[in-house]
């Protein structure tokens, strides 16, 4: 007999996966929908947090071209004791593709905190800035992208933490209350670096000039999710993390809505890659001829296999059809990396002098 869960518990079930680097298994919160333990940091809890942005939202959301306008809003949420916390923030639109009105219903936002006394005693006490990923077209694609962040959290702690939240918009010019939707609060890059005792560096480097093991792990991850929308030389959807400004940096990926595993309707591969669909996979690492150099990363992903599958098979927020197609998509990945001939065929693609290292035109701008 199949158990039918409430929307809140369906979301909670997506968290019931062991995360090896944190050593924690998520526990059911006392109040799932409307509260969060203020004693925990924003990304140390898996409770479902409902946040409300209120104020001149229309002006913020309409800032889609040119320099985005930052405006004061209020961010609020309810604590476990049902008391409301209201924090003044400045909010502006951000991004490129998803900021454009013709692409997305809601633009992504940047929330900036001012160290107000209410903030310092809240769940946001450690935050200076936060990215809020808004649904581009439908909630389901945002939920799928959130799970991709969870996959990379399994691979390495040098990854962005992401928290799925329910977002309410309270525009002071609208009398009618808007329908809540899902959003992703994304860990700010400097906080992610500090957590790993590193700093963010901005140097134009080739992939070969970054930490090799970390790059290969990351490139394998991008191949697993079917993502080609990234570049180290142009730092496109990639951040560089290092001990200081001169040591060899690690590559940290983000922004996965163009990945094949998300399968967003607006996502298309770059023309230069000669791919029919984002569901096709293309390894975009650098040329390595000796397949033995991939043995450790293949072993790593084989160890993580059950945890990766569980993220999808245990998440009741996903449609059964999508779970089935994603399981098959993951099967293809594991079939490839565990077949020596298929591994060599796919992962020596960068060694192809003719089209193995194409430069995507848009990234040069």
NORQUI-V820009 format. One line per field, one symbol per residue. ss: DSSP state (~ for helix, > for strand, _ for the rest). burial: 1 if it has 16 or more other C-alpha atoms within 10 Angstrom, else 0. A space follows every 10 residues. Layout:
BEGIN
ss->???
burial->???
END
This chain:
BEGIN
ss->______~~~~ ~~~_____>_ ___>______ __________ ________>> >>>>>_~~~~ ~_________ >>>>>>>>__ ___>>>>>>> >>>_______ ________>> >>>___~~~~ ________>> >>>>____~~ ~~~~~~~~~~ ~~~~~_____ _>>>>>>>>> >_________ >>>>>>__~~ ~~~~~___>> >_____~~~_ _~~~~~~~~~ ~~~~~_____ >____>_>>> >>_______> >>>_______ __________ ~~~_______ __________ ~~~~~~~~~~ ~~~_~~~~~~ ~~~______~ ~~~~~~~~~~ ~~~~~~~__~ ~~~~~~~_~~ ~_________ ~~~~_
burial->0000000011 1111111010 0000010010 1111111100 0100111111 1111111001 1111000111 1111111110 0000111111 1111000111 1001111111 1110100010 0111101011 1111111001 1111111111 1111100111 1111111111 1000000000 0111111111 1110000111 1000001001 1001111111 1111111111 1100100111 1110000111 1111111111 1111001111 0010000111 1111111000 0001001100 1001001111 1111111100 0110011011 0011011000 0011011111 0000011000 00000
END
